């Protein structure tokens, strides 16, 4: 059993990391008071942008710089695309749910069209990050084989962003103002804070991190842009709610989803799980989320002004 756990754990982390960074993106937006259902579309934009850029520059740029440049371009594309949602939701005061849904539809259609125009097939294949053991740390008993063996360097990038996000949101005056915009925007405005600017920043941060999540999927376990991210943007929203809009709560929720998804994918080679239909294992995390939402809805930590135009 230990051998199987050590074998599948790197895949658990690989599935968890893109979910985590995308949910963090949603956290920024919703903590400022802007509902963002467009995480799926922003992930697709990030995946597409990274795929195209990596494909173009991989023969002319040093190998060690290709993927980092691809990720940076994905982040920039996510920021630009999220400005559509920010403009509609903040400046025009449009319905944020409709705006987020439009982002998803536009991103899917536009990226597939562009991919087919560029490649002729709609699919863009890239060479991803090579998994490596972390020198020294991978030799630590128990923990080394679970967390530091066959790891992607993008994992440490995302964990660093998680810690920095927690510090920014909870240990700085800027984070206090941003969170206050999602609770009592009128009170914040009366104190001289520009609520619109704070919300624009938050939505752009949401676009940057969500696009990074889509790009990380591309350069880790996917290796190909094909017009979608398997609904992980919507799962990231579920993890955001399940994690009660808190960074480390989101970490726990996304880890749970990542573990459940990995187990569902490898269930047929685990004797103890081989008798369970894979479809039940695949729906298990979603079912638990629905149950949790029903049980804890009265104690929800959602920002009070989330989804309300100002």
C-alpha positions as CSV (number, residue, x, y, z in Angstrom):
1,X,0.0,0.0,0.0
2,X,2.8,2.4,0.9
3,X,4.5,1.7,-2.5
4,X,1.2,2.5,-4.3
5,X,0.8,5.7,-2.3
6,X,4.4,6.8,-3.1
7,X,3.8,6.0,-6.8
8,X,0.6,8.1,-7.2
9,X,1.4,11.0,-4.9
10,X,3.4,13.0,-7.5
11,X,0.3,12.8,-9.7
12,X,-1.9,14.0,-6.8
13,X,0.3,17.1,-6.5
14,X,0.3,17.5,-10.3
15,X,-3.5,17.6,-10.4
16,X,-3.7,19.8,-7.2
17,X,-1.3,22.6,-8.3
18,X,-3.3,24.0,-11.3
19,X,-6.5,23.8,-9.2
20,X,-4.8,25.6,-6.4
21,X,-3.5,28.5,-8.4
22,X,-6.8,29.0,-10.2
23,X,-8.8,29.0,-7.0
24,X,-6.3,31.6,-5.6
25,X,-7.2,33.7,-8.7
26,X,-10.9,33.4,-7.9
27,X,-10.1,34.3,-4.3
28,X,-8.6,37.6,-5.2
29,X,-11.6,38.5,-7.4
30,X,-14.3,37.4,-4.9
31,X,-12.6,38.9,-1.9
32,X,-12.8,42.3,-3.6
33,X,-16.5,41.8,-4.3
34,X,-16.5,40.6,-7.9
35,X,-17.8,37.2,-8.7
36,X,-15.7,35.5,-11.4
37,X,-17.3,32.5,-13.1
38,X,-14.9,32.9,-16.0
39,X,-12.0,31.0,-14.4
40,X,-12.5,28.1,-16.9
41,X,-12.2,30.5,-19.9
42,X,-9.2,32.3,-18.4
43,X,-7.5,28.9,-17.9
44,X,-8.1,28.1,-21.6
45,X,-6.7,31.4,-22.6
46,X,-3.6,30.7,-20.6
47,X,-3.2,27.2,-22.0
48,X,-3.6,28.4,-25.5
49,X,-1.2,31.4,-25.2
50,X,1.5,29.3,-23.6
51,X,1.1,26.6,-26.2
52,X,1.4,28.9,-29.1
53,X,4.4,30.9,-27.7
54,X,6.3,27.8,-26.7
55,X,5.7,26.3,-30.1
56,X,7.1,29.4,-31.8
57,X,10.1,30.1,-29.7
58,X,11.3,26.6,-28.8
59,X,13.7,26.4,-31.7
60,X,15.2,29.9,-31.3
61,X,15.3,30.4,-27.5
62,X,17.6,28.5,-25.0
63,X,15.7,25.5,-23.7
64,X,15.7,26.6,-20.1
65,X,13.9,29.8,-21.0
66,X,11.2,28.4,-23.3
67,X,8.7,27.3,-20.6
68,X,9.2,30.3,-18.3
69,X,8.6,32.7,-21.2
70,X,5.5,30.7,-22.2
71,X,4.1,31.0,-18.6
72,X,4.8,34.7,-18.5
73,X,2.9,35.2,-21.8
74,X,0.0,33.2,-20.4
75,X,-0.1,35.4,-17.4
76,X,-0.1,38.6,-19.6
77,X,-2.9,37.1,-21.8
78,X,-4.9,36.3,-18.7
79,X,-4.6,39.8,-17.4
80,X,-5.7,41.3,-20.8
81,X,-8.6,38.9,-21.1
82,X,-9.8,39.5,-17.6
83,X,-10.0,43.2,-18.3
84,X,-13.2,42.3,-20.4
85,X,-14.8,40.9,-17.2
86,X,-13.5,43.8,-15.1
87,X,-14.8,46.5,-17.6
88,X,-18.2,44.8,-17.8
89,X,-18.6,44.1,-14.1
90,X,-17.0,47.2,-12.5
91,X,-17.3,50.0,-15.0
92,X,-20.5,49.1,-16.7
93,X,-22.0,47.4,-13.6
94,X,-23.2,44.4,-15.7
95,X,-24.4,41.2,-14.2
96,X,-21.2,39.5,-13.1
97,X,-22.6,35.9,-13.6
98,X,-23.5,36.7,-17.2
99,X,-20.2,38.4,-17.8
100,X,-18.2,35.4,-16.4
101,X,-20.3,33.0,-18.5
102,X,-19.6,35.1,-21.6
103,X,-15.9,35.0,-20.8
104,X,-16.0,31.2,-20.8
105,X,-17.9,31.0,-24.1
106,X,-15.7,33.6,-25.8
107,X,-12.4,32.1,-24.6
108,X,-13.4,28.6,-25.9
109,X,-14.6,29.7,-29.3
110,X,-11.7,32.2,-29.9
111,X,-8.9,29.9,-28.9
112,X,-10.2,27.0,-30.9
113,X,-10.6,29.2,-33.9
114,X,-7.1,30.7,-33.6
115,X,-5.6,27.2,-33.0
116,X,-7.2,25.8,-36.1
117,X,-6.0,28.9,-38.1
118,X,-2.5,28.5,-36.8
119,X,-2.0,24.7,-36.9
120,X,-4.9,23.5,-39.1
121,X,-6.0,20.9,-36.5
122,X,-7.0,22.9,-33.4
123,X,-4.4,21.0,-31.3
124,X,-1.0,22.5,-30.3
125,X,1.5,20.1,-28.8
126,X,4.4,21.3,-26.7
127,X,7.3,19.8,-24.7
128,X,6.6,20.2,-21.0
129,X,8.5,20.4,-17.8
130,X,10.7,17.4,-16.9
131,X,10.0,16.0,-13.5
132,X,13.1,15.8,-11.2
133,X,14.0,14.8,-7.7
134,X,14.8,17.7,-5.4
135,X,18.4,17.3,-4.5
136,X,18.9,16.3,-0.8
137,X,15.2,16.6,0.1
138,X,14.1,13.7,-2.0
139,X,16.2,11.4,0.3
140,X,14.2,12.4,3.5
141,X,12.5,9.3,4.8
142,X,8.7,9.1,4.0
143,X,8.3,12.8,3.1
144,X,11.0,12.8,0.5
145,X,9.4,10.1,-1.7
146,X,6.0,11.8,-1.3
147,X,6.7,15.5,-1.8
148,X,10.2,15.9,-3.3
149,X,10.5,13.0,-5.7
150,X,9.7,13.4,-9.4
151,X,8.5,17.0,-8.8
152,X,7.7,19.8,-11.2
153,X,9.4,23.1,-10.5
154,X,6.1,24.8,-11.1
155,X,4.9,23.2,-7.9
156,X,7.2,25.4,-5.8
157,X,6.3,28.4,-7.8
158,X,2.6,28.0,-7.0
159,X,3.3,27.3,-3.3
160,X,5.4,30.5,-3.2
161,X,2.5,32.4,-4.7
162,X,0.2,30.8,-2.1
163,X,2.3,32.0,0.8
164,X,2.8,35.5,-0.7
165,X,-0.9,35.8,-1.3
166,X,-1.7,34.9,2.3
167,X,0.8,37.6,3.5
168,X,-0.6,40.2,1.0
169,X,-4.2,39.6,1.9
170,X,-3.9,39.1,5.7
171,X,-0.7,40.9,6.8
172,X,-0.7,44.1,4.8
173,X,-2.9,47.2,4.8
174,X,-3.4,46.7,1.0
175,X,-4.9,43.3,1.7
176,X,-7.1,44.7,4.4
177,X,-8.5,47.3,2.0
178,X,-9.0,44.8,-0.8
179,X,-10.9,42.4,1.5
180,X,-12.9,45.4,2.9
181,X,-14.0,46.2,-0.7
182,X,-15.8,42.8,-0.7
183,X,-17.4,43.4,2.6
184,X,-18.4,47.0,2.9
185,X,-17.4,49.0,-0.3
186,X,-19.2,52.1,0.7
187,X,-17.4,52.3,4.0
188,X,-14.0,51.8,2.3
189,X,-14.9,54.5,-0.3
190,X,-15.7,56.9,2.6
191,X,-12.2,56.3,3.9
192,X,-10.7,57.5,0.7
193,X,-10.0,54.1,-1.0
194,X,-10.8,53.8,-4.7
195,X,-13.0,50.7,-4.8
196,X,-13.0,50.5,-8.6
197,X,-9.2,50.4,-8.8
198,X,-9.0,47.8,-6.0
199,X,-11.5,45.6,-7.8
200,X,-9.7,46.1,-11.2
201,X,-6.5,44.9,-9.5
202,X,-8.2,41.9,-8.0
203,X,-9.9,40.8,-11.3
204,X,-6.6,41.2,-13.2
205,X,-4.8,39.1,-10.5
206,X,-7.6,36.6,-10.9
207,X,-7.0,36.5,-14.7
208,X,-3.2,36.2,-14.2
209,X,-3.3,33.3,-11.8
210,X,-6.1,31.4,-13.6
211,X,-4.2,31.7,-16.9
212,X,-1.1,30.5,-15.1
213,X,-3.1,27.5,-13.9
214,X,-4.1,26.6,-17.5
215,X,-0.6,27.0,-18.7
216,X,0.7,24.8,-15.9
217,X,-1.7,22.0,-16.9
218,X,-0.2,22.3,-20.4
219,X,3.4,22.1,-19.4
220,X,3.0,19.4,-16.8
221,X,0.6,16.5,-17.4
222,X,-1.3,17.5,-20.5
223,X,1.4,18.5,-23.1
224,X,-1.3,19.6,-25.6
225,X,-3.8,22.4,-26.1
226,X,-7.0,21.0,-27.3
227,X,-9.6,23.7,-26.6
228,X,-10.4,22.8,-23.0
229,X,-9.2,22.1,-19.5
230,X,-11.7,19.4,-18.5
231,X,-13.9,21.7,-16.5
232,X,-11.2,22.4,-13.9
233,X,-12.1,26.1,-13.8
234,X,-15.5,25.2,-12.4
235,X,-13.9,22.7,-10.0
236,X,-11.6,25.5,-8.9
237,X,-14.7,27.6,-8.1
238,X,-16.1,24.7,-6.1
239,X,-12.8,24.4,-4.2
240,X,-12.9,28.2,-3.5
241,X,-16.3,27.8,-1.9
242,X,-15.4,24.5,-0.1
243,X,-12.2,26.3,1.2
244,X,-14.4,29.1,2.6
245,X,-12.6,31.8,0.7
246,X,-9.4,31.3,2.6
247,X,-5.9,30.5,1.1
248,X,-5.1,27.5,3.2
249,X,-8.7,26.3,3.2
250,X,-8.4,26.3,-0.6
251,X,-5.2,24.4,-0.4
252,X,-6.9,21.6,1.6
253,X,-9.9,21.6,-0.8
254,X,-7.8,21.4,-3.9
255,X,-5.6,18.7,-2.4
256,X,-8.7,16.7,-1.7
257,X,-9.9,17.1,-5.3
258,X,-6.5,16.2,-6.7
259,X,-6.3,13.1,-4.5
260,X,-9.8,12.0,-5.5
261,X,-9.2,12.5,-9.2
262,X,-5.9,10.6,-9.1
263,X,-7.4,7.7,-7.2
264,X,-10.3,7.6,-9.8
265,X,-7.7,7.5,-12.6
266,X,-5.7,4.6,-11.1
267,X,-8.4,2.8,-9.3
268,X,-8.4,-0.2,-11.7
269,X,-4.8,-1.1,-10.7
270,X,-5.4,-0.8,-6.9
271,X,-6.9,-4.1,-5.7
272,X,-8.9,-2.6,-2.9
273,X,-10.6,-0.1,-5.3
274,X,-10.8,-2.2,-8.5
275,X,-14.3,-3.4,-7.6
276,X,-15.7,0.2,-7.4
277,X,-17.0,1.6,-10.7
278,X,-14.6,4.4,-11.7
279,X,-17.5,6.8,-12.4
280,X,-18.4,6.7,-8.7
281,X,-14.9,7.7,-7.7
282,X,-14.9,10.5,-10.3
283,X,-18.1,12.1,-8.9
284,X,-17.1,11.6,-5.3
285,X,-15.4,15.0,-4.7
286,X,-18.3,16.8,-6.4
287,X,-20.8,14.9,-4.3
288,X,-18.9,15.7,-1.1
289,X,-18.8,19.4,-2.1
290,X,-22.5,19.6,-2.6
291,X,-23.1,17.9,0.8
292,X,-20.6,20.3,2.5
293,X,-22.3,23.3,0.9
294,X,-25.7,22.2,2.1
295,X,-24.5,21.5,5.7
296,X,-22.3,24.6,6.1
297,X,-24.2,27.2,4.0
298,X,-25.4,29.0,7.0
299,X,-21.8,29.5,8.2
300,X,-20.5,30.5,4.8
301,X,-17.5,32.9,4.8
302,X,-18.4,34.5,1.5
303,X,-17.7,38.2,1.3
304,X,-20.9,40.1,2.0
305,X,-20.7,42.3,-1.0
306,X,-19.6,39.6,-3.4
307,X,-21.4,39.9,-6.7
308,X,-22.9,43.4,-5.9
309,X,-21.9,46.2,-8.3
310,X,-20.6,49.4,-6.7
